[in-house]
């Protein structure tokens, strides 16, 4: 009976470990800043309740290839009548943080559509064929003095001062490219027409790209590249100003022409990531606070190959037991630990493992992910 209960407990840990988390990377989106109602879905982004919000700097930039036009924000596509393809790039400080790792089930770039009317419009119905990938943005980040120094109104040259942002750019990192087709929606047909897209959000698959960034140390931007023509007849633009300077005019219209957008400051670009993510640095910071006798368990790197360092805290005078189980609940490692310290552990095969630290009647667990 004791063994049955023990195995049941381990299965419960594994079930918990496999539960899908929701992470949102969105500059100044939480209650400490803009206090957006993120879970609203009509209108609104419809973020799942309980999502973890990462609010550090993001930079979005757009370029109309063939024109000397480069600006903050996001515009994608090549609408009927355009003689250029609009391309964009996005960089996130938190996504690129050394402590942010994990396994991605799916990830999406999202932003509220801007129904402002400019010539043939920022939003037009039709397919938008995108070449999506990851580029190394470390040179641009270094020129700024580091990732903490990036300006909210950064343009493409601030992220990659060497390579032009266009459909044929050759510096996309091998293995990160995907071809994605999204559908542009019809916006207003003229400057005096009422807005029809307010509160609607674009959703573009960037799973491969986010997975690479989380697994690789460095500074990377995601690029979304549209060709001129070649089946792309749609176009979309978004409320994408990290300056958060959009103001709705008292007349009921706005500086961009929309009537009643969901956003109150123009800052809606975000990454919605489903999976199992771990912020090692955040956990380490939390471990340094509170009761010194509380059990704490972290590891880095995670995912790892072939070994990881497991850091434990049992309190200054306490002795505990560190046990590791595979995804089937079988014990693969056990040792006694005392006080605060670390142990190195290497997995024999790829997979999910559960590390349990037990001291007295208290047990804490952590997911270990080996990828070979």
Secondary structure, 3 states (H helix, E strand, C coil): CHHHHHHHHHHHHHHHHHCCEEEEECCCCCCCCCCCCCCCCCCCCCCCCCCEEECCCEEEEEEECCCCEEEECCEEECCCCCCCCEEEEEEECCCCCCCEEEEEEEEEEEEEECCCCCCCCCCECEEEEEEEEEEECHHHHHHHCCHHHCCCCCCHHHHCCCCCCCCCCCCCCCCCCEEEEEEECCCCCCCCCCCCCCCCEEEEECHHHHHHHHHCCCCEEEEEEECCCCCCCCEEEECECCCCCCCECCCCCECCCCCCCCCCCCECCEEEEEEEEEEHHHHHHHHCCCCCCCCEEEEECCCECCEEEEEEECCCCCEEEEEEEECCCCEEEEEEEECEEEEEEECCCCEEEEEEEEECCEEEEEEEEECC
